Amino acid sequence: MIFKNAYAGWDSVAKAHEKSFFDFEFITWMAWTWQTALFFVFIAICLTAMIIWEKKMPGGTPRRGILGLDTTRGDRLFVSLLSAAYIHLAWLGLVDLTLWIATIISVLFSIIVFRYV
């Protein structure tokens, strides 16, 4: 399975350590790995790109897609990110293949959402 070689470093979570300038108490409950940090950086980049897109080309007015709902660019981004999370969770629970295939499916689904929803 995918988690056989993953090691989050749980032994260092409860250890007392000296406080430093970059010691954030409010997020120490989470086992931070480079993958987790990269995920949050990706979300920040998506939001920044949406802001720049709206500033450069205003026109995020709602449009009616195949679902019959009025959606803006932000709505479609939210639906894409939420759907990607569910696709990845379903993939982890149901399939024993590499997670990159779920990522490709999520990207293709996001393209469809931005184009038709």
Secondary structure as UniProt FT lines:
FT   TURN            2..3
FT   HELIX           10..12
FT   TURN            21..22
FT   HELIX           25..27
FT   TURN            28..29
FT   HELIX           34..56
FT   STRAND          63..64
FT   TURN            66..67
FT   STRAND          70..71
FT   HELIX           73..94
FT   HELIX           99..116
//
